[in-house]
Amino acid sequence: MSPSPAERFALTFLGLCQAVAASVAFGLMTSAMIVLVWARVRKAEGLFLALLARVAAGRWRGGWVRAGVPRGSRDDGVGTAGGARLPTRFGWLMAKMPFVAAGYGSQLQALLDEPAMAALVAETAQARRILGPVCRMLGVVIPGCTAPLPPALLPPAPKAMRVRPKRARVALDFGRIPLPRGVLTAARRQGFGKIR
């Protein structure tokens, strides 16, 4: 039996959190940033899964879904902890953890591109607001939204090739160089003065 969309979202979010936490061993991000990413992803997971559950049960009427989040709290994609601050540029995690961001970003993009999920996200502004910070950090474009491709993901501009002019090879004219007797004959035997 294949997992439901909610289970696949949960597995994707959990795997992303674990991969980000494991990056502390390689020094890719500070501990404070890892805590912020973890909190941001887990919060988005809780809110989005609660939204999916209410939609599946037919109990969603357009109100704000709360999954243990205090009223008035905003998830604007910034956040601070211990003086650290998460970047807000599109695809910023690609610069720090390219393989992790590309892997989980592609999983999230595939889930969002499914027809039923794309329709839900397109019709529900709350879903776009919940998933926005996570999609932004992974460089994922939410269906129905447009985002510029970050410069870090653009193919590099071709470098101008510098053509060096070829220099013609000139045979040495030993007749104009005063050499001791026998040197010219020995040099020609060794191949000096010939065009190759």
PEZISUL-V634889 format. One record per residue. N is the residue number from 0. RES is the residue in one small letter. SS is DSSP state (h for helix, s for strand, l for the rest). PSI is psi in whole degrees, 0 to 359 (* if undefined). Layout:
N/RES/SS/PSI, N/RES/SS/PSI
This chain:
0/m/l/126, 1/s/l/147, 2/p/l/153, 3/s/l/164, 4/p/h/322, 5/a/h/318, 6/e/h/323, 7/r/h/321, 8/f/h/316, 9/a/h/318, 10/l/h/321, 11/t/h/314, 12/f/h/318, 13/l/h/316, 14/g/h/321, 15/l/h/316, 16/c/h/316, 17/q/h/320, 18/a/h/320, 19/v/h/319, 20/a/h/323, 21/a/h/342, 22/s/h/347, 23/v/h/332, 24/a/h/336, 25/f/h/358, 26/g/l/27, 27/l/l/329, 28/m/l/157, 29/t/l/161, 30/s/h/322, 31/a/h/320, 32/m/h/323, 33/i/h/318, 34/v/h/319, 35/l/h/317, 36/v/h/316, 37/w/h/311, 38/a/h/320, 39/r/h/315, 40/v/h/317, 41/r/h/324, 42/k/h/315, 43/a/h/321, 44/e/h/311, 45/g/h/316, 46/l/h/317, 47/f/h/321, 48/l/h/325, 49/a/h/321, 50/l/h/316, 51/l/h/320, 52/a/h/319, 53/r/h/322, 54/v/h/317, 55/a/h/326, 56/a/l/356, 57/g/l/22, 58/r/l/7, 59/w/l/126, 60/r/l/23, 61/g/l/0, 62/g/l/172, 63/w/l/127, 64/v/l/130, 65/r/l/126, 66/a/l/67, 67/g/l/18, 68/v/l/128, 69/p/l/146, 70/r/l/140, 71/g/l/352, 72/s/l/141, 73/r/l/141, 74/d/l/85, 75/d/l/9, 76/g/l/6, 77/v/l/271, 78/g/l/148, 79/t/s/152, 80/a/s/124, 81/g/l/32, 82/g/l/350, 83/a/s/154, 84/r/s/132, 85/l/l/139, 86/p/l/161, 87/t/l/357, 88/r/l/155, 89/f/l/127, 90/g/l/28, 91/w/h/334, 92/l/h/339, 93/m/h/327, 94/a/h/330, 95/k/h/319, 96/m/l/75, 97/p/h/319, 98/f/h/320, 99/v/h/312, 100/a/h/320, 101/a/h/319, 102/g/h/306, 103/y/h/332, 104/g/h/320, 105/s/h/324, 106/q/h/316, 107/l/h/320, 108/q/h/319, 109/a/h/320, 110/l/h/318, 111/l/h/337, 112/d/h/351, 113/e/l/140, 114/p/h/314, 115/a/h/318, 116/m/h/322, 117/a/h/322, 118/a/h/318, 119/l/h/314, 120/v/h/323, 121/a/h/327, 122/e/h/345, 123/t/l/107, 124/a/h/329, 125/q/h/322, 126/a/h/319, 127/r/h/323, 128/r/h/322, 129/i/h/313, 130/l/h/346, 131/g/h/308, 132/p/h/320, 133/v/h/317, 134/c/h/323, 135/r/h/318, 136/m/h/331, 137/l/h/352, 138/g/l/33, 139/v/l/132, 140/v/l/122, 141/i/l/134, 142/p/l/133, 143/g/l/350, 144/c/l/153, 145/t/l/140, 146/a/l/139, 147/p/l/146, 148/l/l/127, 149/p/l/150, 150/p/h/329, 151/a/h/336, 152/l/h/353, 153/l/l/146, 154/p/l/142, 155/p/l/145, 156/a/l/140, 157/p/l/138, 158/k/l/143, 159/a/l/126, 160/m/l/132, 161/r/l/117, 162/v/l/123, 163/r/l/131, 164/p/l/140, 165/k/l/136, 166/r/l/132, 167/a/l/138, 168/r/l/132, 169/v/l/133, 170/a/l/140, 171/l/l/137, 172/d/l/94, 173/f/h/347, 174/g/h/338, 175/r/h/354, 176/i/l/121, 177/p/l/116, 178/l/l/154, 179/p/l/159, 180/r/l/135, 181/g/l/339, 182/v/h/318, 183/l/h/317, 184/t/h/317, 185/a/h/321, 186/a/h/319, 187/r/h/327, 188/r/h/325, 189/q/l/352, 190/g/l/1, 191/f/l/142, 192/g/l/0, 193/k/l/146, 194/i/l/128, 195/r/l/*
